[in-house]
Amino acid sequence: MCWLPSQKPGLAEAVGLSRDQLDAAAWAVTVDGGRLRGAGAMTSAFDAVLLRDLPVARGLYRVPLLHSAIDAGYALFARHRGRFGGQAACALRAPMPLDEATRAELAHRLGDPPPPDPR
């Protein structure tokens, strides 16, 4: 699991998403190259980080009524995220550009050819 700020230079291009898509919701790129958006990304991250990859939150997210409720809760949070206090890390200092190891891992997950060796 690797958390990256959406403002990280080079990230949008590396994952094939637009700036608007990155600004609208949290995203996750799975090991098999899938892209999860919003609540799907958050439930996957919750399981990976807090539950040692047991699919508890993802399992609940697959239940149709819970899926809708979780999506609605995420959408509400995302619309009002500035009201929850705290300060975005990128507001403290600009994120460093995407490093080559992370770029290569994303390319591998997404099935893209590896980036050229900069040497």
Backbone as CSV, one residue per row, in Angstrom:
resi,resn,N_x,N_y,N_z,CA_x,CA_y,CA_z,C_x,C_y,C_z
1,MET,0.859,-1.168,0.000,0.000,0.000,0.000,0.898,1.222,0.000
2,CYS,0.604,2.113,-0.906,1.354,3.358,-1.013,0.357,4.482,-1.226
3,TRP,0.380,5.474,-0.353,-0.503,6.640,-0.486,0.241,7.732,-1.228
4,LEU,-0.373,8.282,-2.253,0.240,9.361,-3.006,-0.750,10.513,-3.121
5,PRO,-0.311,11.745,-2.909,-1.230,12.881,-3.093,-1.569,13.028,-4.574
6,SER,-2.814,13.344,-4.853,-3.239,13.464,-6.252,-2.516,14.610,-6.960
7,GLN,-1.957,15.531,-6.202,-1.244,16.667,-6.795,0.191,16.322,-7.196
8,LYS,0.639,15.107,-6.920,2.021,14.705,-7.217,2.277,14.814,-8.719
9,PRO,3.260,15.621,-9.118,3.556,15.765,-10.546,3.864,14.412,-11.199
10,GLY,3.194,14.148,-12.314,3.406,12.909,-13.063,2.438,11.795,-12.716
11,LEU,1.703,11.914,-11.612,0.815,10.822,-11.191,-0.348,10.630,-12.155
12,ALA,-1.009,11.709,-12.539,-2.179,11.590,-13.433,-1.809,10.845,-14.713
13,GLU,-0.697,11.214,-15.300,-0.256,10.560,-16.535,0.083,9.095,-16.292
14,ALA,0.735,8.802,-15.165,1.164,7.434,-14.863,-0.014,6.482,-14.674
15,VAL,-1.130,6.989,-14.162,-2.289,6.109,-13.931,-3.367,6.291,-14.993
16,GLY,-3.150,7.187,-15.955,-4.093,7.364,-17.040,-5.409,8.003,-16.630
17,LEU,-5.344,8.932,-15.680,-6.536,9.640,-15.228,-6.337,11.135,-15.443
18,SER,-7.445,11.842,-15.567,-7.362,13.292,-15.750,-7.239,13.978,-14.395
19,ARG,-6.838,15.220,-14.427,-6.758,16.030,-13.200,-8.137,16.122,-12.558
20,ASP,-9.197,16.305,-13.365,-10.560,16.378,-12.829,-10.953,15.086,-12.121
21,GLN,-10.583,13.943,-12.695,-10.894,12.656,-12.054,-10.174,12.529,-10.717
22,LEU,-8.908,12.919,-10.686,-8.148,12.833,-9.438,-8.684,13.788,-8.380
23,ASP,-9.137,14.958,-8.814,-9.669,15.937,-7.865,-11.037,15.534,-7.316
24,ALA,-11.797,14.764,-8.081,-13.168,14.427,-7.708,-13.261,13.338,-6.645
25,ALA,-12.279,12.448,-6.569,-12.406,11.309,-5.656,-11.051,10.685,-5.378
26,ALA,-11.031,9.876,-4.327,-9.844,9.060,-4.043,-9.814,7.921,-5.068
27,TRP,-8.616,7.495,-5.423,-8.442,6.398,-6.376,-7.459,5.386,-5.813
28,ALA,-7.642,4.139,-6.213,-6.690,3.076,-5.875,-6.392,2.293,-7.138
29,VAL,-5.144,1.904,-7.302,-4.750,1.005,-8.382,-4.401,-0.316,-7.714
30,THR,-5.158,-1.354,-8.050,-4.959,-2.657,-7.408,-3.754,-3.375,-7.995
31,VAL,-3.337,-4.431,-7.326,-2.189,-5.207,-7.777,-2.416,-5.754,-9.185
32,ASP,-3.672,-6.111,-9.504,-3.963,-6.661,-10.835,-4.293,-5.579,-11.866
33,GLY,-4.091,-4.303,-11.505,-4.279,-3.220,-12.455,-5.657,-2.602,-12.483
34,GLY,-6.550,-3.062,-11.627,-7.870,-2.449,-11.564,-7.796,-1.059,-10.950
35,ARG,-8.722,-0.218,-11.328,-8.813,1.119,-10.746,-10.104,1.202,-9.956
36,LEU,-9.986,1.584,-8.699,-11.144,1.736,-7.825,-11.294,3.213,-7.499
37,ARG,-12.543,3.691,-7.497,-12.814,5.110,-7.287,-13.658,5.304,-6.039
38,GLY,-13.417,6.402,-5.351,-14.273,6.816,-4.243,-14.343,5.803,-3.118
39,ALA,-15.551,5.429,-2.764,-15.752,4.505,-1.653,-15.109,3.146,-1.924
40,GLY,-15.095,2.725,-3.180,-14.432,1.460,-3.517,-12.948,1.501,-3.188
41,ALA,-12.308,2.630,-3.495,-10.884,2.798,-3.177,-10.670,2.828,-1.673
42,MET,-11.550,3.526,-0.967,-11.392,3.653,0.483,-11.629,2.326,1.208
43,THR,-12.626,1.542,0.773,-12.853,0.246,1.430,-11.684,-0.692,1.177
44,SER,-11.126,-0.641,-0.015,-9.963,-1.470,-0.322,-8.761,-1.057,0.528
45,ALA,-8.540,0.250,0.663,-7.431,0.746,1.487,-7.647,0.388,2.952
46,PHE,-8.878,0.528,3.435,-9.195,0.173,4.818,-8.837,-1.286,5.089
47,ASP,-9.252,-2.175,4.201,-8.930,-3.593,4.379,-7.428,-3.836,4.341
48,ALA,-6.740,-3.217,3.396,-5.303,-3.445,3.236,-4.511,-2.961,4.442
49,VAL,-4.862,-1.798,4.946,-4.076,-1.189,6.012,-4.481,-1.689,7.393
50,LEU,-5.768,-1.694,7.669,-6.214,-2.007,9.023,-6.538,-3.478,9.259
51,LEU,-6.882,-4.196,8.223,-7.318,-5.579,8.407,-6.394,-6.586,7.739
52,ARG,-5.191,-6.167,7.444,-4.175,-7.048,6.841,-4.707,-7.776,5.621
53,ASP,-5.402,-7.043,4.793,-5.944,-7.485,3.510,-7.091,-8.490,3.616
54,LEU,-7.713,-8.603,4.790,-8.946,-9.387,4.877,-10.048,-8.558,4.217
55,PRO,-10.830,-9.133,3.332,-11.798,-8.350,2.556,-13.099,-8.041,3.299
56,VAL,-13.017,-7.543,4.509,-14.205,-7.248,5.312,-14.968,-6.058,4.745
57,ALA,-14.324,-4.901,4.628,-14.998,-3.711,4.110,-15.392,-3.905,2.648
58,ARG,-14.518,-4.533,1.861,-14.853,-4.792,0.454,-16.046,-5.731,0.353
59,GLY,-16.123,-6.712,1.257,-17.272,-7.625,1.269,-18.564,-6.899,1.583
60,LEU,-18.524,-6.024,2.575,-19.708,-5.240,2.908,-20.086,-4.313,1.752
61,TYR,-19.085,-3.789,1.075,-19.316,-2.874,-0.042,-20.007,-3.586,-1.214
62,ARG,-19.873,-4.894,-1.290,-20.505,-5.658,-2.378,-21.986,-5.930,-2.128
63,VAL,-22.461,-5.693,-0.901,-23.882,-5.882,-0.593,-24.632,-4.678,-1.183
64,PRO,-25.611,-4.921,-2.086,-26.233,-3.810,-2.824,-26.710,-2.629,-1.973
65,LEU,-27.467,-2.841,-0.924,-27.955,-1.719,-0.123,-26.808,-1.024,0.617
66,LEU,-25.869,-1.793,1.131,-24.718,-1.189,1.805,-23.839,-0.433,0.806
67,HIS,-23.707,-0.976,-0.399,-22.924,-0.323,-1.448,-23.457,1.091,-1.689
68,SER,-24.764,1.200,-1.837,-25.385,2.512,-2.074,-25.178,3.449,-0.890
69,ALA,-25.327,2.928,0.328,-25.163,3.754,1.526,-23.712,4.206,1.686
70,ILE,-22.777,3.320,1.437,-21.357,3.668,1.554,-20.984,4.697,0.487
71,ASP,-21.482,4.512,-0.740,-21.223,5.499,-1.802,-21.788,6.872,-1.424
72,ALA,-22.994,6.890,-0.879,-23.615,8.160,-0.482,-22.810,8.823,0.634
73,GLY,-22.362,8.032,1.610,-21.547,8.579,2.698,-20.233,9.129,2.187
74,TYR,-19.589,8.422,1.266,-18.337,8.912,0.697,-18.579,10.205,-0.077
75,ALA,-19.631,10.248,-0.888,-19.935,11.444,-1.682,-20.177,12.650,-0.771
76,LEU,-20.885,12.434,0.322,-21.138,13.509,1.279,-19.829,14.003,1.888
77,PHE,-18.996,13.061,2.301,-17.692,13.418,2.857,-16.850,14.171,1.828
78,ALA,-16.794,13.668,0.596,-15.954,14.278,-0.439,-16.407,15.706,-0.755
79,ARG,-17.711,15.931,-0.782,-18.220,17.280,-1.062,-17.864,18.275,0.034
80,HIS,-17.718,17.786,1.263,-17.499,18.671,2.410,-16.171,18.413,3.111
81,ARG,-15.220,17.813,2.411,-13.971,17.408,3.069,-13.206,18.576,3.675
82,GLY,-13.375,19.775,3.144,-12.692,20.934,3.705,-13.227,21.354,5.064
83,ARG,-14.389,20.886,5.432,-15.009,21.254,6.712,-14.567,20.373,7.875
84,PHE,-13.782,19.344,7.604,-13.404,18.407,8.653,-12.119,18.793,9.367
85,GLY,-11.607,19.968,9.085,-10.399,20.430,9.757,-9.152,19.794,9.172
86,GLY,-8.051,20.100,9.782,-6.782,19.591,9.284,-6.319,20.400,8.085
87,GLN,-5.196,20.024,7.558,-4.641,20.717,6.413,-4.034,19.683,5.486
88,ALA,-4.301,19.822,4.219,-3.741,18.894,3.237,-2.222,18.974,3.263
89,ALA,-1.584,17.818,3.153,-0.124,17.788,3.163,0.455,18.646,2.048
90,CYS,-0.230,18.667,0.894,0.298,19.453,-0.226,0.197,20.947,0.033
91,ALA,-0.625,21.353,1.003,-0.694,22.775,1.348,0.517,23.180,2.186
92,LEU,1.155,22.226,2.827,2.332,22.505,3.643,3.579,22.661,2.783
93,ARG,3.674,21.809,1.757,4.765,21.909,0.788,4.348,21.149,-0.462
94,ALA,4.861,21.550,-1.578,4.509,20.910,-2.848,5.048,19.479,-2.873
95,PRO,4.251,18.527,-3.373,4.737,17.150,-3.459,5.896,17.028,-4.442
96,MET,6.792,16.118,-4.137,7.902,15.830,-5.042,7.346,15.110,-6.270
97,PRO,8.022,15.214,-7.421,7.566,14.484,-8.613,7.563,12.983,-8.360
98,LEU,6.782,12.283,-9.141,6.682,10.828,-9.044,8.042,10.208,-9.318
99,ASP,8.509,9.359,-8.408,9.822,8.745,-8.587,9.736,7.572,-9.566
100,GLU,10.874,7.170,-10.106,10.915,6.130,-11.137,10.438,4.775,-10.624
101,ALA,10.736,4.434,-9.379,10.296,3.137,-8.838,8.770,3.074,-8.765
102,THR,8.138,4.147,-8.322,6.678,4.188,-8.252,6.088,4.192,-9.649
103,ARG,6.684,4.952,-10.556,6.217,4.980,-11.947,6.291,3.569,-12.560
104,ALA,7.383,2.859,-12.303,7.546,1.497,-12.832,6.514,0.542,-12.227
105,GLU,6.246,0.659,-10.930,5.247,-0.198,-10.283,3.861,0.052,-10.864
106,LEU,3.498,1.309,-11.054,2.199,1.628,-11.650,2.111,1.085,-13.077
107,ALA,3.170,1.241,-13.856,3.183,0.723,-15.226,3.018,-0.795,-15.220
108,HIS,3.689,-1.473,-14.297,3.575,-2.927,-14.179,2.137,-3.329,-13.851
109,ARG,1.526,-2.660,-12.864,0.152,-2.983,-12.468,-0.839,-2.725,-13.589
110,LEU,-0.617,-1.668,-14.348,-1.552,-1.295,-15.402,-1.255,-1.982,-16.729
111,GLY,-0.216,-2.823,-16.747,0.099,-3.582,-17.954,0.788,-2.772,-19.037
112,ASP,1.328,-1.627,-18.655,2.044,-0.793,-19.620,3.485,-1.273,-19.707
113,PRO,4.147,-1.008,-20.822,5.570,-1.355,-20.869,6.332,-0.539,-19.825
114,PRO,7.398,-1.100,-19.282,8.172,-0.356,-18.285,8.748,0.919,-18.880
115,PRO,8.871,1.954,-18.029,9.464,3.191,-18.537,10.931,2.971,-18.866
116,PRO,11.484,3.762,-19.784,12.891,3.601,-20.125,13.783,3.914,-18.935
117,ASP,14.900,3.208,-18.859,15.861,3.447,-17.793,16.488,4.818,-18.029
118,PRO,16.412,5.729,-17.021,16.922,7.084,-17.241,18.434,7.167,-17.358
119,ARG,19.157,6.074,-17.101,20.625,6.121,-17.171,21.138,6.047,-18.552
